[in-house]
Amino acid sequence: MRRPGAVRPTILHYCQHSVGLGHLVRSLSVAGALARDFRVVLVSGGTVPAGIEAPAGVELVALPVVGSSDGAGTGLVSLEPGMDLEKAWERRREILLGLLVELRPAAIVIELFPLGRRKFAAELLPLLEAARGQACRPAVVCSVRDILVANGPEQQRRDDQAARRLNRYFDLMVVHADPRLVRLEDTFRPSIAVAPPVRYSGFVVPPGARPCGPRRQPPEILVSAGGGMVGGPLLRTAAQAQRLHLGTLGLTTRLVTGPFLPAEDAAALHAEAAGCAGLSVERLVPDLCAAMVGASVSVSQCGYNTALDVLRAGVPALVVPYDEGRETEQTERARRLAALGALRVLPARELSAARLAHEVGELLGTAPAAVALDLSGAETTAAMVSSLVAKTSLGVQMAAS
């Protein structure tokens, strides 16, 4: 507990999102919980769309934006006007190192790295080395989601590289999951022992009570695509399903595209809606979980935040996991939740308007199985970081005495 009038220690929180919004939304929730006892400076390296705001007490610092050139996070480009990628890297490093000197943080929280975001090592390793060399070294925390993307034949090498970096720079790993559903070792198996302790926080969800309310009439199918960058195929198919099948059943379909859906795809969907009864298109909704509560069926991909919205809403749900290339995370999450009866899965390779409409019809009027998972991730993470900072500060005081 912080003493009244005491100066609050600072947390420097780093987050990079390149394709979707999951990393940013989760980091904002954690930062908001941390802000109750700390000054929190959240550094974001991706585009922050309109409608996404920092919680009270969280200072948001924008790095020159580096994002995905291919929608899969593999190719990176500078999205900063008039700044090429090399210059963007240089400026980003300058900002991070400057914040370290200016803020003298009690702790640094880094989202995903080194278990992911390897392409951002050029800015994160200099930050971690500089922090390691400070007289009052900050505690360093790795904040990681439930399931990691598979790396194929590179898996062992990359896991071992991550383990070496964890051992050199980090004091704690916080896994934002309930180990009853998934454990870190299910997707992270280095041959090198990992020194920092691994703690499970529970899943991170936005603050506040679960939304409630009646189902909309006429029955609504809510189709969402996370950030939207890779949601085009699902959204287009859902629009076709409304025109060809769902409308004939007296159903309406509401598409929530996400802020990163390419402009030409969004324009095509709006044009489709103009000529299709019962079809509407929105870019963002203030609270996706609340929108799901009012829907008869939710159709979505299976990103971290969307899956948790489905569980909290208790809505009959069909998920079409994004699985291009090596993207295994959503498929694995969907498989585990389907095994508990929480949702139905339609593989992306089987997606068609007719099949989507059939699956929706199967879900109408049903109730998903209740799944009891720990959803206290933001608050528990804040408590873990507070405890680590207290121990680190005590260790520094004892070393100086």
N, C-alpha and C positions, 0 to 999 in steps of 0.2 A: 504494500500500500504506500503510495507516494505521500510524503508529508505536505500539509497545506503550505503554500508559498514556495515550495522547493522548485528548483529549475528542473524541467522535465528532460530526461535524456532523449537523444535523437535516434530514430531508426531510419536508415537509408534502405529503401525497398526498391529493387530493380525488377522490372517486368518487360519482356519483349513478346509481342504477338505479331505474327506475320500473315496468317491465313484467317483464323476465326477470332472471336471475342472471348473465348473461354478463359484464356490465361489472364487477360486484363480484368474481367469481371470477378474472377476468383481473387486476384491480388487486391482489387479494390475492397472486397469484403473483409479480407484479412487485415488490410491497412486500417480500415475503419475500426475494427476491434482493437488493434494496437494503439490507435489514437486516444483511447481512454486514459492511457498511462504514459504515452510517449509523444514527443513531437515526431510526426511521420512525414518523410519526404519520399514520395513515390515517383520514381523515374520511369517514364514510359518511352519505349523505343519504336512503337508502332502507331498507326493512325488512331486517334481517339475521335470517334464519330460524334456528331451532334446527338444529344440525348443521353450520353454517358457522362456522368459527373462524379467527381471525387466525393467521398463521404465527408461529413463535417470533421474538421480537424486534420484532414489529409492535404498536404501541399503537393500538387502535381507539377512535375518538371518534364517538359517534352524534349527528348533528344531529336536531332535531325532524323526524319523517318526513314527507316530501312524496312522494306517489305518484300513479299514474294513476287517474282516475275512470272511464275507459272501456276499459281493457285495451289501449289503443293508444298511450299516452303523450301524447296530445294534450290531454286535460283533466286538470288537476292539482288535487289536494285535499290538505288537511292530514290525515294519518292519526294525528296525535298527539292522544290523548284530551284533551278540554277546551281545545283550541287551534285557533282558526280559521286560515285560510291566511295572512291578513295578519300575524297574530301569529307564526306559524311562520316566515315570511320574516324578520321583524324579529329574532327570536331566533337564527336561523341566521346572519344577517349578524354579529350580536354575537359569536357563538362563533368564526366564521372570523377576524374582525379581532382578537379577543382572542388566538387562537392565533398569529397572525402576530407580535404584539407579544411574547407570552410565549416563543415558540420561537426567534425570529430565525432562520428556516431558511436553510440554504445554498442550497436549491432548493425550488421548488414544482412538483409534478407534477399536472397537471389532466387527468383522463380525458375525452376526447371534445370538450369545449368548446375553441375556438369553432366547430368544424365540426359540432357538434350541441349539444344541451342549451341551445338559445337561450333557453328560458323560465327558465333559471337565471342569466341575465345579471344579474338584480337583486341577486344575492349575490356573483357571481364578479367582476363589473367593479369594485365597491368594493374587493374583496380585491386585485385586480391593480393598481389605482391606488395603493393604500396600499403595496404591495410596491415599486412603481416609484419611490415617493417616499422609500424608506428610504435612509439613508446608505450602508449596505452592502446593495445591492439583491440579492435572491436571484436565481439563475438560474431561468427559468420554462420548463417543458417541457410540450408538448401530447402526450398519450399517446392514440393513436387506433387503432381496429381496422382490419381489412383493407378493408371495403366500407361506404360510407356510404349512407344512405337517400336515394332520389331525392326532390326537392322540386317536381316538376312545373314549372308556369310561374314559380314563385318561385326556381328553381334558381340562375339567374345572380345575382340580387340577394343571395341568402343566401350564395352562395360568395364574392361580393365583400365582403360585410360580414365574413365570417369571415377573409378575407385581410387586411382592414384591422386587425382585432383581433390577428391573428397578428403583424403587423408592428409594432404598438404595444407589445405586452406580452410576446411569447414569444421565446425564444432558440433553441429546437430543437423540431422535430416528430419524434416517433418513431412510425413506422407498424408495427403488430404484424402483419406479413405477410411472405411471401416474394415478392419482385417477379417471380419466375418464374411465379407463379400470378395475382397481381393487383397493380396499381400504384395509388398514390393518385390519379393523374390520370384513372384510369378512372371515378371517381365524384366527383371534386372538380376543377372547372375554372374557377377565378376568372379574370376578365379583368385583374386586378391582379397584378403580380409579387409573389410571396411571399418575404420576406427571410430568415426563419429557415431554416436548412438542414433538409432532409428526409432522415431516415435510416430504413432498414428493419432491424428487429430480428430478423426471423423470427417465426413464430407462437409465442404464449405457451401453454404447457401446464404442468400441475402438475409439481412436481419428482419425481424418482424414475424408475426404469426402467419400460419398458412392461410392463404386467401379462401374465402367461401362465397357461395352465391348459387343461384339457380342456373340450370341449363338454359341456353338460349332457345327461342322458338322463332322461326322453324329450326329444326336441328342443324347445328353448324359443325362442319369438319374444319378444324384449325390445322393448317399446314405451315410449318415453320422450318427455316433453313439456317439457324444459327446466325453467324455473321453474314452468310450469303455468298461468299466468294465462290464456293463450290456447290451451291445449292440449285443452280439452274436446272439440271435434269429433273430433280424431284419436283420443283415448282411447276415446270412446264407439263410434266405428266399429270400432276394434280389438276391443273387447269383443263387438260384434255378429259380427265375423268369426270369433272363436273359437267362439261359440255356434252359428253357422250353417254354418261351413265348415271352419275349421282343426282343430277338435276331431275331426272325422270322419277326419282324416288322421293322427291320433295325435300331434298337436302340442299344446303348452301355450303359453299367452300370459301374460306377466308385465308388468303395467302399472306404470310408475313415474311418478306423477302430477306430482311437483314440489311444493314447499311453498306455491305461490301459487294452486293450483287452488281455485276457490271451494268452500266447504264443502258446498254442496248437490250440486255435481257429484261431489265425492269420495264423499259418502254414496250417491249413486245407483250409482256404480261398485262400491262394496263390496257393495251389495244385489245387483247383477248377478252379482258373483263368487260370492256365497253360493249361487246357484242354477245355476251354470255350471261343469261339470267342466273342470279344466285352466286356469281363469282365476284369477289372483291379482293383488292390488293392493297397492302399497307407496307411501309418500309420498316417501321419499328412500332412496337406497342410498349407502353410504360412498364408493364409487368406481365411477362409471358406466362408465368404460372397462373396468375389471375385469369388471363384469357383462356387458358386450358380448362380451368374450373368450369367456365361457362360453355365449353364445347361438348358435343356428344362423342367425338373421337378426335384425338390428336394424331397427326401424321408428321413425322420429323426425321431428322438424322439422329445420331445417338452420341453427340458430344457430351462432355461432363456436365455442363450447366443445364442443357436441355433435358438430359436423362433425370437429373434431380428435380427439375420442374415437373416432369411427368409423375414422379413418385409422390411429390408433395401435393400435386393437384388431385391424385387419385382418379385420373381420367383413363378410360380405355384408350390404349395407345398402340399405334403401329410405327415401328422405326425402320428406316432404310439406311443402314450405316454407310458412311462414306468409306470406301475401301480401295481407292485408286493407288496404284504403285505399292508401296510398303505400308500404307496406312492401315494398320491392324487394330489400332486402339478402339475405335468405335464398334467394330465387329465383336471384339472380345467383351466389351462392356455390355453390349446388347445380348450376347450369348448368356452371360451370367444372370442378367436381370430376367431374361425370358425363362431361364430354368427355375426361377422363383415365382413365375406366373405374373410378373409385373407388367409385361408388355408382349406384343407379337413382333416378329422380325420378318422383314421381306428383304432378301439380298438384293443389292443394287443391280446385279446382272439379270434378275428376274422382273425388274420393274417395267410395268406397262400400265396404260390407263385402265384396261380391263382388270388386270390383276390387283391394282390398287383399289379399285372400286369393290371388287369381291372381298378383299381383306377388310375394308371399312364396313361392308355389310355384315361380315362375321362378328365384328366388334360392337356394333350398335346394340345398346341395351344390356351389355355385359358389364361386369365389375371386375377390375383387376384384383389380384391377390394383394393383401396388405403386406408390405415389406417394412420391417422395423430395422432401420439403420441409424447409426449415430450421425446426426446432422449438426453437431456443435463445433464444426471444424474451425470457424473463424475465432470463436471465443477460446477454444482450447489451444489453438496456435498462439494466440496472444499471451495466454498464461504460461505456455512453454518458453516463449521468448523472454518474458519477464523474469522467469526463474533463471534462465541462462544468463541474462544480463546481471542479475543479482549475484550469481556465483562468480562470474567473471570479474565484477567489480570488487568482490571480497578477496579474490585471488590476487588482484593487483595491489590492494591495500596491504595484504599480508606480505607480499614480495617487497613492498617499499618500506615496511617497518623493520 
